[in-house]
Amino acid sequence: MRQRWEPMHTAKVFVETNFRHCRGALLAGSVVRGQETATSDLDIVVFDETLMSSYRESIMFYGWPIEVFVYNLSSYKDFFEKDRKAAKPSMPRMVSEGIILKDSGIMESIQQEAKALLEAGPEAWSTDTIRTKRYFITDVLDDLRGSDDRKERLFCVNTLSDLVSEFILRTERKWIGSSKWVIRSLEAHDHELAVRFVEAFEHFYRTDETAHIIEFVESVLEPYGGRLFDGFSIGKAEAERKPEKL
């Protein structure tokens, strides 16, 4: 195995070796934020105007696992928009925080575009969306309360952790995330609330008691009307609409 180089040097050599004619490139991810671990990789974003479309590739390079995200000068905008609609801004975040490795005069404007998207936040949830989310959270809560099977409760709790973290953040027009970015997003929004969230779920995993989770979830729903079952419907108005006479 080759000796592992320093991250910045590795990234620069990687770009020069594999994307010599690109217009711009940057290093992003955990090594830039100072959060790298023993298993961290190098996230490298490349802008190459000669490509017809975008692609992503995983490569080992001088001891480093590298995830390279390659775009032309218009295709990255599609990924920015896709992330914005999903409220999971992984690509804009990488671009905004990245350290420039190569620049032919395009990187400042692209990074400013990413930062503006992040600062604007995701679209607000509609009243109907909030009602729908309340209903589905209520449904899982009821499944949790009624189950006497540990295996079933585990999956109910796992589902609740995703639904409730999303509800907390999206009702406040905050970005959400996956995996480790769930707790990072919660902590960035409200550290105290994130602590309560983790404590409630940890208590279940340690003791199999559901009361703490149920209480926490109900406290999250309460400002928006609490649990929702009676009177909820989807598609009823459209189903009852009579066709117009010709």
C-alpha positions in Angstrom: 0.0 0.0 0.0 1.3 3.4 -0.9 2.0 5.9 1.9 -1.0 8.2 2.6 -0.4 11.8 1.6 -1.7 14.9 3.3 -5.3 15.6 2.1 -4.8 18.9 0.3 -1.7 17.7 -1.5 -3.5 14.4 -2.5 -6.5 16.3 -3.8 -4.4 18.7 -6.0 -2.3 15.8 -7.4 -5.5 13.8 -8.1 -7.1 16.7 -10.0 -3.9 17.4 -12.0 -3.5 13.7 -12.8 -7.1 13.0 -13.8 -8.7 16.3 -14.8 -5.9 18.4 -16.1 -8.1 20.4 -18.5 -11.0 21.1 -16.1 -12.2 24.6 -15.5 -12.4 24.3 -11.7 -12.2 21.9 -8.8 -12.5 22.0 -5.0 -11.9 19.8 -2.0 -14.9 19.5 0.4 -16.3 17.2 3.1 -15.2 16.3 6.5 -11.5 17.0 6.0 -12.4 20.6 5.2 -14.7 21.0 8.2 -12.1 19.4 10.6 -14.4 16.5 11.3 -12.5 13.7 9.5 -12.3 10.2 11.1 -10.2 7.2 10.3 -12.7 6.2 7.6 -13.2 9.6 6.0 -12.8 10.0 2.3 -11.9 13.0 0.2 -14.9 14.7 -1.5 -13.7 16.4 -4.7 -16.0 18.4 -7.0 -14.8 19.0 -10.5 -16.2 21.3 -13.2 -15.3 20.3 -16.8 -17.1 22.0 -19.6 -16.1 19.3 -22.1 -18.4 16.7 -20.6 -21.9 16.0 -21.9 -23.3 15.1 -18.5 -22.4 14.6 -14.9 -21.1 11.6 -13.1 -19.8 10.4 -9.7 -17.0 7.9 -9.1 -15.2 6.3 -6.2 -11.4 5.8 -6.5 -8.5 4.8 -4.2 -5.6 7.3 -4.7 -2.4 7.2 -2.7 -4.0 5.6 0.3 -7.1 7.8 0.2 -10.6 6.8 -0.8 -11.9 9.6 -3.0 -15.4 10.4 -4.0 -15.3 12.6 -7.1 -18.3 14.5 -8.4 -17.9 15.7 -11.9 -20.1 18.3 -13.7 -20.1 20.5 -16.7 -20.8 24.2 -16.4 -24.6 23.8 -16.6 -25.4 20.3 -15.2 -24.4 21.2 -11.6 -27.4 23.6 -11.6 -29.7 20.6 -12.0 -28.2 19.0 -8.9 -28.5 22.2 -6.9 -32.2 22.3 -7.8 -32.7 18.6 -7.0 -31.2 19.1 -3.6 -33.2 22.2 -3.0 -36.5 20.4 -3.8 -35.5 17.5 -1.5 -34.4 19.9 1.2 -31.1 18.0 1.5 -28.4 20.3 0.2 -25.5 18.0 0.1 -24.0 19.3 -3.2 -24.6 23.0 -2.5 -23.0 22.5 1.0 -19.9 20.8 -0.5 -19.5 23.5 -3.1 -20.0 26.4 -0.6 -17.6 25.1 2.0 -15.0 23.7 -0.4 -11.4 24.8 -0.7 -10.5 25.6 -4.3 -8.0 23.4 -5.9 -8.1 24.8 -9.4 -9.9 27.9 -10.9 -10.0 29.4 -14.3 -12.2 32.2 -13.1 -15.5 30.3 -12.5 -15.4 29.2 -8.9 -16.3 32.4 -7.1 -19.6 32.7 -8.9 -20.5 29.0 -8.4 -19.7 29.1 -4.7 -21.7 32.3 -4.3 -24.6 30.5 -6.0 -24.4 27.6 -3.6 -24.2 29.9 -0.6 -27.2 31.9 -1.7 -29.2 28.7 -2.1 -28.2 27.5 1.4 -29.1 30.9 3.0 -32.5 31.0 1.3 -33.5 27.7 2.9 -35.9 25.1 1.5 -39.5 25.9 0.5 -42.0 26.2 3.3 -44.3 23.3 3.9 -48.0 24.0 3.1 -50.7 23.6 5.7 -51.9 20.5 3.8 -48.4 19.0 4.0 -48.1 19.6 7.7 -51.5 17.9 8.2 -50.4 14.9 6.2 -47.2 14.6 8.1 -49.0 14.9 11.4 -51.3 12.1 10.3 -48.5 9.7 9.4 -46.6 10.4 12.6 -49.8 9.7 14.5 -50.2 6.5 12.7 -46.8 5.2 13.6 -47.3 6.4 17.2 -50.4 4.4 17.5 -48.6 1.3 16.1 -45.9 1.8 18.7 -48.4 2.2 21.5 -50.3 -0.9 20.5 -47.4 -3.3 19.8 -46.2 -5.9 22.3 -43.5 -7.2 20.0 -40.0 -5.8 20.6 -39.0 -6.3 17.0 -42.0 -4.3 15.7 -41.4 -1.5 18.2 -37.8 -1.2 17.0 -38.9 -0.5 13.4 -41.7 1.8 14.6 -39.1 3.8 16.6 -36.7 3.9 13.7 -39.5 5.2 11.4 -40.5 7.9 14.0 -36.9 9.1 14.2 -36.9 9.9 10.5 -40.4 11.4 10.4 -40.1 13.5 13.5 -36.6 14.9 12.7 -38.0 15.9 9.2 -41.1 17.4 10.8 -39.0 19.5 13.3 -36.7 20.9 10.6 -39.1 21.4 7.7 -41.8 23.1 9.7 -39.1 25.7 10.6 -37.9 25.9 7.0 -34.5 24.3 7.8 -32.5 21.9 5.7 -32.7 18.2 6.6 -30.2 15.4 6.1 -29.5 11.7 6.0 -27.5 9.5 8.3 -25.1 11.6 10.4 -26.5 14.8 8.9 -29.8 14.2 10.7 -28.3 15.0 14.1 -26.0 17.6 12.7 -29.0 19.4 11.2 -31.0 19.2 14.4 -28.1 20.5 16.5 -27.6 23.4 14.1 -31.3 24.3 14.4 -31.8 23.9 18.2 -29.1 22.2 20.4 -31.4 21.7 23.4 -34.1 20.2 21.3 -31.6 17.8 19.7 -30.4 16.7 23.1 -34.0 15.9 24.1 -34.5 14.1 20.8 -31.5 11.8 21.4 -32.3 11.2 25.0 -35.9 10.1 24.2 -34.8 7.6 21.6 -31.7 6.4 23.6 -34.0 5.7 26.5 -36.1 3.3 24.4 -33.0 1.5 23.0 -31.7 1.0 26.5 -34.9 0.1 28.3 -37.5 -0.8 25.7 -39.8 1.8 27.4 -41.8 3.9 24.9 -43.2 6.6 27.2 -40.3 9.1 26.7 -40.6 8.8 22.9 -44.3 9.2 22.9 -44.1 12.2 25.1 -41.4 13.8 23.0 -43.2 13.3 19.7 -46.5 14.6 21.1 -44.6 17.7 22.3 -43.3 18.3 18.8 -46.8 17.9 17.2 -48.6 20.0 19.8 -47.9 23.5 18.4 -49.3 22.3 15.1 -52.5 20.8 16.5 -51.2 17.6 18.0 -52.1 14.1 16.9 -54.3 13.8 13.8 -56.7 11.0 12.9 -60.4 11.9 13.0 -61.4 13.9 9.9 -58.1 13.4 8.0 -58.5 12.5 4.3 -56.5 12.5 1.1 -58.1 13.0 -2.3 -61.7 13.2 -1.0 -62.5 16.5 -2.7 -61.4 15.3 -6.1 -63.2 12.0 -5.7 -66.5 13.8 -4.9 -66.3 16.3 -7.7 -68.9 15.6 -10.4 -68.0 15.9 -14.0 -69.2 19.0 -15.8 -72.1 18.5 -18.3 -71.2 19.0 -21.9 
